[in-house]
């Protein structure tokens, strides 16, 4: 795995994109079994503080690939 595809690098890139779109990338601080199996991320609107993505079924249900796809569709 190269540095560009490492998880911390991808998270930083996604966070920069979120700032430009007026969103916050949120990560699960204390993930449970469900979050560990799939997910760990949510997006929140910076202005209204409403969750806009990653809360379907359970909180922090989106994985980083899904977050990137959602942001690509917006931008």
C-alpha positions in Angstrom: 0.0 0.0 0.0 1.4 3.4 -0.9 1.2 6.4 1.3 -1.5 8.0 -1.0 -3.8 5.1 -0.4 -3.3 4.7 3.3 -6.3 5.3 5.5 -4.9 8.4 7.3 -4.0 10.0 4.0 -7.4 9.3 2.5 -9.1 10.7 5.6 -7.1 14.0 5.3 -8.0 14.3 1.6 -11.7 13.7 2.4 -11.6 16.2 5.3 -10.2 18.9 3.0 -12.9 18.2 0.4 -15.6 18.3 3.2 -14.4 21.7 4.3 -14.8 23.0 0.8 -18.4 21.6 0.6 -19.4 22.9 4.1 -19.4 19.4 5.7 -17.6 17.7 8.6 -16.3 14.2 8.5 -17.1 12.5 11.7 -15.5 9.2 12.9 -16.7 6.8 15.5 -14.6 7.4 18.7 -15.8 4.2 20.4 -16.9 1.8 17.6 -19.1 -1.1 18.4 -19.1 -4.5 16.6 -21.5 -3.3 13.9 -19.3 -0.2 13.2 -16.1 -2.2 13.2 -17.6 -4.7 10.7 -18.6 -2.0 8.2 -18.4 1.7 8.5 -17.1 4.2 11.0 -17.8 7.5 9.3 -20.6 10.1 9.0 -21.0 13.4 7.3 -22.5 16.4 9.1 -23.6 19.8 7.6 -21.3 22.4 9.1 -24.0 25.1 9.2 -27.0 23.2 10.5 -25.2 20.3 12.3 -27.6 17.8 10.7 -26.3 14.4 9.7 -26.4 14.2 5.9 -24.8 10.8 5.3 -23.8 7.7 7.2 -26.6 7.2 9.6 -28.8 4.7 7.7 -29.6 1.8 10.0 -27.1 2.8 12.7 -24.8 5.7 13.4 -21.4 5.8 11.6 -22.6 3.3 9.0 -20.6 4.6 6.0 -17.1 3.5 5.1 -14.5 5.7 3.6 -15.3 4.5 0.0 -18.9 5.4 0.4 -18.0 8.8 1.8 -15.7 9.5 -1.2 -18.4 8.4 -3.7 -21.0 10.7 -1.9 -18.7 13.7 -2.0 -17.8 13.0 -5.7 -21.5 13.1 -6.5 -21.9 16.4 -4.8 -18.9 18.1 -6.2 
